[in-house]
């Protein structure tokens, strides 16, 4: 029986490949994982204790992978920090790291575990993929020794990387990506000397991979989509939600639409750190998503996607994001504009004082135009139109141009821009546009209860974000979130 196992796995892999090739679609899974965290300590634990903790998390991920495979999924993406968590100093994380080789070595850890030993985590992930005949995407830690001849070598003589790995249905390591844009709290890791652009050719399209904070930067995110023309982005993340623009499901869905690709976003689940929000996103909107700030449990999502979304009849047309707004005659301000702080940035805001109207608000070189009609103007809710054109400099430095219609936290205008997650006001129609200097603009519509609005809005070729349903669900924000990479 033992000698027949390799033949069985080969046959299952071939069948999986043929099934994917037989269709222009594939079934994708993401798992939002409530990570089992280690005890907080500044001192390193033993390698055995580290592996024991990681095995507890991999037990959960293995169960989710098996369930996804049984439902026909071709790939599953699991979260950033999903195997050991994030409570680490540079020294404390070291026992959790493994030396991850270049995928060019053609290695199946499940069948050859001692080739690059010790590699217990890679072995288990490989077997997870192999036994379920599915692509498995996971986030682990890589360590690489260095010496004094390398001027960038850290004083402890090693590089430590936040790393994504991909195993194919045979269990072979087919991709390794070192996170380039580290979040400000990731002092336990180094970033690679140059950004990596990692792609994987599969029977269901060309995949690219990057991690969490990377999505806000040109390298590697835009390079993968615009230069390397990937069809689907694999996106492990540990995303802390920030209303009103950087809520996970809101921004990741908008990014998929704005870039015209599929995004498989798997978030960590930890409501104490505002971490939730995973989804399977297509250029036309969310195929499925999950956002839950009450439950303590993980969640598996599955949805069908086009393997080559650019070739799909439903592919989104090219948009000139400033065409309409530049044709609008600029109306002199009436003196009602005021400043409001939204996620550390000072916006120019103006209040929607009536149940319907046409408004313009400008900041620096960006003018935002809004036409709207409410189903009914409520006295207990206030909405504003806002514009921001400038460099965001808090947890990173990146240049933004944002036009937004948003609900204020209360009727006090000083609360405009503060996080709010419920609303009652319904809009009969809205049309939002801006004089953007960038072609990278991401359309967001977020409804009461932190719900997306698939099918309830569309983007016109001239850059207008308009409503389709009458009336819509109660609205929290309608936003055009622009990233001007060249000005960073």
C-alpha positions as CSV (number, residue, x, y, z in Angstrom):
1,X,0.0,0.0,0.0
2,X,2.8,2.5,0.9
3,X,4.3,2.3,-2.6
4,X,1.0,3.3,-4.2
5,X,0.7,6.6,-2.3
6,X,2.9,8.6,-4.7
7,X,0.9,7.4,-7.6
8,X,-2.4,8.3,-5.8
9,X,-1.2,11.8,-5.1
10,X,0.0,12.3,-8.7
11,X,-3.4,11.1,-10.0
12,X,-5.2,13.5,-7.6
13,X,-3.0,16.4,-8.6
14,X,-3.5,15.7,-12.3
15,X,-7.3,15.5,-11.8
16,X,-7.3,18.8,-9.9
17,X,-5.3,20.4,-12.7
18,X,-7.7,19.0,-15.4
19,X,-10.7,20.2,-13.5
20,X,-9.3,23.7,-13.2
21,X,-8.3,23.7,-16.9
22,X,-11.7,22.6,-17.9
23,X,-13.3,25.8,-16.7
24,X,-12.7,29.5,-16.9
25,X,-13.5,29.7,-13.2
26,X,-12.1,28.4,-10.0
27,X,-13.3,28.0,-6.4
28,X,-11.3,30.1,-3.9
29,X,-11.3,29.9,-0.1
30,X,-10.1,32.2,2.6
31,X,-10.0,31.5,6.3
32,X,-10.3,34.2,9.0
33,X,-8.5,32.7,11.9
34,X,-8.8,33.5,15.6
35,X,-5.2,33.0,16.4
36,X,-4.1,31.2,19.5
37,X,-1.5,33.6,21.0
38,X,1.6,32.8,23.0
39,X,2.0,34.2,26.5
40,X,3.5,37.7,26.4
41,X,7.2,37.5,27.1
42,X,10.4,39.3,26.1
43,X,12.4,36.1,26.6
44,X,12.6,33.4,23.9
45,X,10.7,30.2,24.7
46,X,12.2,26.8,23.7
47,X,11.9,25.6,20.2
48,X,9.6,22.8,21.4
49,X,7.3,25.2,23.1
50,X,7.2,27.4,20.0
51,X,6.3,24.4,17.8
52,X,3.6,23.3,20.3
53,X,1.9,26.7,20.0
54,X,2.2,26.7,16.2
55,X,0.8,23.2,16.0
56,X,-2.3,24.3,17.9
57,X,-2.9,27.0,15.3
58,X,-2.1,24.6,12.4
59,X,-4.7,22.1,13.8
60,X,-7.3,24.8,13.2
61,X,-6.0,25.7,9.8
62,X,-5.8,22.1,8.8
63,X,-9.4,21.6,9.7
64,X,-10.4,24.6,7.6
65,X,-8.3,23.4,4.7
66,X,-9.9,20.0,4.7
67,X,-13.4,21.5,4.8
68,X,-12.5,23.9,1.9
69,X,-11.1,21.0,-0.2
70,X,-14.2,18.9,0.5
71,X,-16.3,21.7,-0.9
72,X,-14.1,21.8,-4.1
73,X,-11.8,24.7,-3.4
74,X,-8.7,24.9,-5.5
75,X,-6.8,27.2,-3.1
76,X,-7.1,28.5,0.5
77,X,-5.5,31.6,1.9
78,X,-4.8,31.9,5.6
79,X,-4.0,35.1,7.5
80,X,-0.8,37.0,8.3
81,X,0.5,36.0,11.8
82,X,-2.0,33.1,11.6
83,X,0.5,30.5,13.0
84,X,2.1,32.2,15.9
85,X,0.6,35.6,16.4
86,X,2.3,39.0,17.0
87,X,3.3,39.5,20.6
88,X,7.1,39.4,20.0
89,X,10.4,41.2,20.4
90,X,13.1,40.4,17.8
91,X,14.6,37.9,20.2
92,X,11.3,36.3,21.4
93,X,10.2,35.4,17.8
94,X,13.4,33.6,16.9
95,X,12.3,30.1,18.1
96,X,9.2,30.4,15.8
97,X,11.3,30.9,12.6
98,X,12.5,28.4,10.0
99,X,14.9,28.7,7.2
100,X,12.7,28.8,4.1
101,X,14.6,27.9,0.9
102,X,14.1,29.4,-2.5
103,X,11.3,27.5,-4.3
104,X,13.7,26.9,-7.2
105,X,15.1,23.9,-5.1
106,X,12.0,21.9,-6.1
107,X,11.2,20.6,-2.7
108,X,8.2,18.8,-1.2
109,X,8.7,19.0,2.6
110,X,5.9,16.4,3.2
111,X,7.9,13.6,1.4
112,X,11.4,14.9,2.1
113,X,11.3,16.6,5.5
114,X,15.0,16.3,6.4
115,X,16.3,18.0,3.3
116,X,16.2,21.4,4.8
117,X,15.7,20.4,8.5
118,X,14.5,21.6,10.9
119,X,11.3,22.5,9.0
120,X,8.4,21.1,11.0
121,X,6.1,23.9,10.0
122,X,6.9,23.7,6.3
123,X,6.5,20.0,6.5
124,X,3.0,20.2,8.0
125,X,1.8,22.9,5.6
126,X,3.1,20.8,2.7
127,X,1.3,17.7,3.9
128,X,-1.8,19.8,4.5
129,X,-1.8,20.8,0.8
130,X,-0.8,17.4,-0.4
131,X,-3.4,15.4,1.5
132,X,-6.2,17.7,0.4
133,X,-4.9,18.3,-3.2
134,X,-5.2,22.1,-2.7
135,X,-3.0,25.1,-2.9
136,X,-2.2,26.3,0.6
137,X,-1.1,29.9,1.3
138,X,0.3,30.6,4.8
139,X,2.3,33.3,6.6
140,X,5.3,32.2,8.7
141,X,8.8,33.5,9.7
142,X,12.0,33.1,7.7
143,X,15.5,33.4,9.1
144,X,18.7,33.9,7.2
145,X,22.2,34.0,8.6
146,X,24.5,36.8,7.6
147,X,28.0,38.1,8.6
148,X,30.0,41.2,8.9
149,X,30.9,41.2,5.2
150,X,27.3,42.2,4.6
151,X,27.0,45.9,5.6
152,X,23.3,45.5,6.2
153,X,23.7,42.4,8.5
154,X,21.9,43.0,11.9
155,X,24.1,42.9,15.0
156,X,22.7,39.5,16.0
157,X,24.0,38.0,12.7
158,X,20.7,37.1,11.1
159,X,17.9,38.5,8.9
160,X,14.3,37.8,10.0
161,X,11.5,38.1,7.5
162,X,7.7,38.2,7.7
163,X,7.1,35.6,5.0
164,X,4.3,34.1,2.9
165,X,4.7,30.6,1.5
166,X,2.6,28.8,-1.1
167,X,2.4,25.0,-1.5
168,X,0.8,23.4,-4.5
169,X,-1.6,20.4,-4.4
170,X,1.4,18.0,-4.5
171,X,2.8,19.7,-1.4
172,X,5.7,21.4,-3.3
173,X,6.9,24.8,-2.1
174,X,6.1,27.0,-5.2
175,X,6.4,30.5,-3.7
176,X,8.2,32.5,-0.9
177,X,7.5,36.2,-0.4
178,X,9.3,38.4,2.1
179,X,7.1,41.4,3.2
180,X,8.6,44.6,2.1
181,X,6.5,47.3,3.7
182,X,6.6,46.6,7.4
183,X,4.0,48.1,9.7
184,X,5.5,50.4,12.3
185,X,5.1,47.8,15.1
186,X,7.0,45.0,13.2
187,X,10.3,45.7,14.8
188,X,11.0,41.9,15.1
189,X,11.4,41.7,11.3
190,X,13.7,43.0,8.6
191,X,12.6,44.1,5.2
192,X,14.4,42.6,2.1
193,X,17.0,44.8,0.4
194,X,14.8,45.1,-2.7
195,X,11.1,44.5,-3.0
196,X,10.2,41.1,-4.4
197,X,7.6,40.6,-7.1
198,X,6.5,36.9,-6.7
199,X,4.1,35.3,-9.1
200,X,2.8,31.7,-9.4
201,X,1.5,30.1,-12.7
202,X,-1.5,27.9,-12.0
203,X,-4.1,26.1,-14.0
204,X,-6.5,28.9,-12.9
205,X,-4.5,31.9,-13.8
206,X,-1.4,33.9,-12.8
207,X,-1.3,34.6,-9.1
208,X,0.7,37.3,-7.2
209,X,1.3,37.5,-3.5
210,X,2.0,40.2,-0.9
211,X,1.2,40.9,2.7
212,X,-1.1,43.4,4.6
213,X,0.5,46.9,4.6
214,X,2.1,46.2,1.2
215,X,-1.3,46.9,-0.5
216,X,-0.9,50.6,0.1
217,X,2.4,50.9,-1.9
218,X,3.5,50.8,-5.5
219,X,6.0,48.0,-4.8
220,X,5.1,45.2,-4.9
221,X,1.3,45.7,-5.2
222,X,1.0,47.9,-8.4
223,X,4.0,46.2,-10.0
224,X,2.3,42.8,-9.8
225,X,-1.0,44.0,-11.2
226,X,0.1,46.6,-13.8
227,X,3.5,45.3,-14.9
228,X,3.3,41.6,-14.3
229,X,-0.4,41.3,-15.1
230,X,-1.5,38.9,-12.4
231,X,-5.1,37.7,-12.4
232,X,-5.5,37.1,-8.7
233,X,-3.8,38.5,-5.6
234,X,-3.2,36.3,-2.6
235,X,-3.4,38.5,0.4
236,X,-2.6,37.3,4.0
237,X,-3.3,40.2,6.4
238,X,-3.6,41.2,10.0
239,X,-5.7,44.3,9.4
240,X,-6.8,46.6,12.2
241,X,-10.0,48.3,11.0
242,X,-10.0,52.1,10.8
243,X,-13.3,53.7,9.9
244,X,-14.2,55.5,7.7
245,X,-11.9,54.5,4.8
246,X,-9.6,51.7,6.0
247,X,-12.0,49.1,7.1
248,X,-10.7,45.8,5.8
249,X,-13.7,44.6,3.7
250,X,-14.3,48.2,2.4
251,X,-10.7,48.9,1.3
252,X,-9.8,45.4,0.0
253,X,-13.0,45.2,-2.1
254,X,-12.4,48.7,-3.5
255,X,-8.8,47.8,-4.3
256,X,-9.9,44.8,-6.3
257,X,-12.4,47.0,-8.2
258,X,-9.9,49.8,-8.8
259,X,-7.1,47.4,-10.0
260,X,-9.3,45.1,-11.9
261,X,-8.1,41.8,-10.3
262,X,-9.4,39.2,-7.9
263,X,-8.2,39.5,-4.3
264,X,-8.3,36.7,-1.8
265,X,-8.0,38.5,1.5
266,X,-7.6,36.4,4.7
267,X,-7.6,38.5,7.9
268,X,-6.7,37.6,11.5
269,X,-9.7,37.6,13.8
270,X,-9.1,39.4,17.1
271,X,-11.8,41.8,18.1
272,X,-9.8,43.3,20.9
273,X,-7.5,44.7,18.3
274,X,-10.3,45.5,15.8
275,X,-9.1,42.7,13.5
276,X,-11.8,41.2,11.3
277,X,-12.9,41.4,7.7
278,X,-12.0,38.8,5.1
279,X,-13.3,38.3,1.6
280,X,-13.2,36.9,-1.9
281,X,-13.3,39.9,-4.1
282,X,-13.7,40.3,-7.9
283,X,-13.3,43.5,-10.0
284,X,-17.1,43.7,-10.1
285,X,-17.4,43.6,-6.3
286,X,-17.3,41.2,-3.4
287,X,-18.3,37.6,-4.1
288,X,-18.4,36.9,-0.4
289,X,-17.1,38.7,2.7
290,X,-17.1,38.4,6.5
291,X,-17.0,41.1,9.2
292,X,-17.8,40.3,12.8
293,X,-16.8,42.4,15.8
294,X,-18.8,40.2,18.3
295,X,-17.9,36.6,17.7
296,X,-14.6,35.2,19.0
297,X,-14.5,32.4,16.3
298,X,-12.8,32.0,12.9
299,X,-14.7,31.7,9.7
300,X,-14.3,30.0,6.3
301,X,-15.4,31.7,3.1
302,X,-15.7,30.2,-0.4
303,X,-16.7,31.7,-3.7
304,X,-16.2,31.2,-7.4
305,X,-14.1,33.6,-9.4
306,X,-13.1,34.1,-13.1
307,X,-9.7,32.7,-13.7
308,X,-8.8,35.5,-16.0
309,X,-10.9,38.5,-15.0
310,X,-9.4,40.8,-17.6
311,X,-10.8,38.5,-20.3
312,X,-14.3,38.2,-18.7
313,X,-17.2,39.8,-20.5
314,X,-18.0,41.5,-17.2
315,X,-14.6,43.1,-16.9
316,X,-14.6,46.7,-15.8
317,X,-14.0,49.4,-18.5
318,X,-11.1,51.8,-18.2
319,X,-12.0,54.9,-16.2
320,X,-10.8,58.5,-16.6
321,X,-11.1,59.4,-12.9
322,X,-11.0,63.2,-13.5
323,X,-13.0,63.5,-16.7
324,X,-16.4,64.5,-15.4
325,X,-15.1,66.6,-12.4
326,X,-12.9,68.7,-14.6
327,X,-15.9,69.6,-16.7
328,X,-17.8,70.9,-13.7
329,X,-17.8,74.7,-13.3
330,X,-16.2,75.5,-9.9
331,X,-18.6,77.3,-7.7
332,X,-17.0,79.9,-5.3
333,X,-17.2,78.6,-1.7
334,X,-20.1,80.1,0.4
335,X,-18.1,80.3,3.6
336,X,-19.5,77.2,5.1
337,X,-16.4,75.0,4.7
338,X,-14.6,73.8,7.8
339,X,-11.8,71.5,8.7
340,X,-12.1,68.1,10.2
341,X,-9.6,65.4,11.2
342,X,-10.0,62.0,9.7
343,X,-7.4,59.3,10.6
344,X,-4.9,62.1,11.4
345,X,-5.4,64.0,8.2
346,X,-7.0,67.4,8.0
347,X,-9.9,67.4,5.4
348,X,-11.9,70.4,4.1
349,X,-15.5,69.6,4.8
350,X,-18.9,71.1,4.0
351,X,-22.3,70.0,5.4
352,X,-25.2,68.6,3.4
353,X,-27.8,71.0,4.8
354,X,-30.7,70.0,2.7
355,X,-32.4,66.8,1.6
356,X,-30.9,67.2,-1.9
357,X,-28.3,69.4,-3.5
358,X,-25.1,69.9,-5.5
359,X,-21.9,70.6,-3.6
360,X,-18.2,71.2,-4.3
361,X,-15.4,71.2,-1.8
362,X,-11.7,71.7,-2.6
363,X,-8.4,71.0,-0.9
364,X,-5.1,71.9,-2.6
365,X,-5.4,70.6,-6.2
366,X,-8.4,68.3,-5.6
367,X,-12.0,69.4,-6.0
368,X,-14.8,67.0,-5.1
369,X,-18.2,67.3,-6.6
370,X,-21.4,65.7,-5.2
371,X,-25.0,65.5,-6.4
372,X,-27.4,63.8,-4.0
373,X,-30.9,63.3,-2.9
374,X,-31.9,61.8,0.4
375,X,-35.0,59.7,0.9
376,X,-35.6,61.9,3.9
377,X,-33.5,64.4,5.8
378,X,-33.2,63.4,9.4
379,X,-32.6,66.0,12.1
380,X,-30.5,63.5,14.2
381,X,-28.0,62.7,11.5
382,X,-25.4,64.9,9.7
383,X,-23.5,64.2,6.6
384,X,-20.6,66.1,5.0
385,X,-18.7,66.2,1.8
386,X,-14.9,66.1,2.3
387,X,-11.7,66.5,0.3
388,X,-8.1,65.7,1.2
389,X,-5.1,66.2,-1.0
390,X,-1.8,65.6,0.7
391,X,0.9,63.3,2.3
392,X,-0.3,61.0,5.0
393,X,2.6,60.6,7.5
394,X,1.4,58.6,10.5
395,X,2.0,54.8,10.3
396,X,3.7,55.3,6.9
397,X,4.2,58.0,4.3
398,X,2.0,57.9,1.3
399,X,0.2,60.5,-0.8
400,X,-3.6,60.5,-0.8
401,X,-6.3,62.2,-2.8
402,X,-9.7,61.5,-1.2
403,X,-13.3,62.6,-2.0
404,X,-15.8,61.4,0.5
405,X,-19.4,61.7,1.5
406,X,-19.6,60.5,5.1
407,X,-21.9,60.4,8.2
408,X,-20.7,62.3,11.2
409,X,-20.7,60.6,14.6
410,X,-23.3,63.0,16.0
411,X,-24.9,66.3,15.0
412,X,-21.9,68.1,16.4
413,X,-19.8,69.0,13.4
414,X,-16.6,68.5,15.5
415,X,-17.3,64.7,15.4
416,X,-17.2,64.6,11.6
417,X,-14.5,62.0,10.6
418,X,-14.7,60.1,13.9
419,X,-15.5,56.4,13.6
420,X,-19.2,55.5,13.3
421,X,-20.7,52.2,12.2
422,X,-24.5,52.8,12.2
423,X,-26.7,55.1,10.2
424,X,-30.4,55.5,9.3
425,X,-30.3,57.9,6.3
426,X,-31.1,56.4,2.9
427,X,-30.1,58.1,-0.3
428,X,-32.4,58.1,-3.4
429,X,-29.3,58.9,-5.5
430,X,-25.7,60.2,-5.3
431,X,-23.0,61.0,-7.8
432,X,-19.4,61.6,-6.5
433,X,-16.4,62.7,-8.6
434,X,-13.1,64.5,-8.2
435,X,-10.3,66.2,-10.1
436,X,-7.8,63.4,-9.4
437,X,-4.2,63.7,-10.4
438,X,-3.7,59.9,-10.1
439,X,-5.2,57.0,-12.1
440,X,-5.2,54.8,-9.0
441,X,-8.6,55.5,-7.4
442,X,-10.5,53.0,-5.4
443,X,-14.3,53.3,-5.1
444,X,-15.8,52.5,-1.7
445,X,-19.4,52.4,-0.5
446,X,-20.0,51.3,3.1
447,X,-23.4,50.9,4.6
448,X,-24.7,50.8,8.2
449,X,-23.4,47.9,10.2
450,X,-20.1,47.9,8.2
451,X,-21.8,46.2,5.2
452,X,-20.7,46.4,1.6
453,X,-23.1,47.3,-1.1
454,X,-22.5,45.0,-4.0
455,X,-24.7,45.8,-7.0
456,X,-25.9,49.1,-5.4
457,X,-23.4,51.4,-7.1
458,X,-21.3,51.6,-10.2
459,X,-18.4,53.6,-11.6
460,X,-18.9,55.4,-14.9
461,X,-16.2,55.8,-17.5
462,X,-15.9,59.5,-16.7
463,X,-15.0,58.9,-13.1
464,X,-18.4,59.3,-11.4
465,X,-19.3,57.0,-8.5
466,X,-23.1,56.7,-8.8
467,X,-25.9,54.9,-7.0
468,X,-27.9,52.2,-8.8
469,X,-30.5,51.2,-6.2
470,X,-33.4,53.4,-5.0
471,X,-33.2,53.9,-2.1
472,X,-29.9,52.4,-0.9
473,X,-29.3,50.8,2.5
474,X,-28.4,53.5,5.1
475,X,-25.0,54.9,4.1
476,X,-21.9,55.4,6.3
477,X,-19.5,56.5,3.5
478,X,-19.3,56.9,-0.2
479,X,-15.6,57.5,-1.1
480,X,-13.2,57.7,-3.9
481,X,-9.8,56.8,-2.3
482,X,-6.9,57.9,-4.5
483,X,-3.3,56.9,-4.2
484,X,-0.8,59.1,-6.0
485,X,2.3,56.8,-5.8
486,X,4.6,59.1,-7.8
487,X,4.3,61.9,-5.1
488,X,5.2,59.7,-2.1
